[in-house]
Amino acid sequence: NQDALDYDDLAEYAAILELDASRLIMEVTANAYAGRVREDFSSGLRSGVNGTPTFFINGVRYDGPRAVESMVAALTYSGG
């Protein structure tokens, strides 16, 4: 949804989540979260993330099929 991130869209998402839309827009325009976003981005790079979404299961990157059945199987696999 990269095309749905303007201020009107953010205000709509905030309203859906019952957040203070005015405060959210003010914080976004003031770059209040820029440091945290940089930290998360850097952490992702260190973990081998090269796109989104990227899934990890027990600290290991999951590169298998995105089908629910495949992911559930990976989550429940005992490793033995």
N, C-alpha and C positions, 0 to 999 in steps of 0.2 A: 504493500500500500504506500509506496514511496510518493505517489501522486496525491496522497490524502493526508498531508502533514502540515498544511498551512494553519494559521491561527484559528480560522473558523472551524476546521476539522478538530484541532486540539481542544477547542472550547466544547465541541459536541462530545468528544470522548470524555472530557472531564465531567460533563453533565451526566452522562450515562453512568459514570463511576461515582456520582454524587460528590465530586470534588469541587473546590472553589475555582471556577474557570478563570476568573480575573486574576487570582493569585498565580495559577499555573502559567498563564500567558506572561505575567510580569516576571516570574522566575525564569522562564525560558528566554525571554528577551534580555534578561540580565546575565545570562550564561551561568546561572546558579548551579547547574549540574554538569558543567563542562569538565571539571576535574574528575568526577566519577565516571563519566562517559569515556574519557581518555584512559583511566585505570582499567575499566572493563575491556576496552578495545585492546590495550596492551596485553592484558591477561589472556584474552582470546588468541592473540597472535602467538604468545608463548605456548599455548596449549594446542597449537596446530589448527586453529579455526581459520578457514579461508572463505567462509560464506555463512549465510544464515538460512534456515536454522541449522545448527550443529548440535547433535545430541551426544551426551556422555552417559555411560552406564558404569557405575562403580569406578569412576575416574578414568575410564577408557573411552576414547572417541568411538562412536558407533557410526559405521559407514555402510551399514546394510540397507536393505529396502525400507522405504518409508511406510509401507503398509502396516496397519495396526497389528495384524497377526504376527508379522516378522519382528516388530518391536517388542510385543508381549513375549514372544519366544526368547528374545535376547535378554529381556528383563528376568525371566524365570529360569534361564539356563543355569544349571548348577556348576558348570565347568568340569564335570567329571565324566 
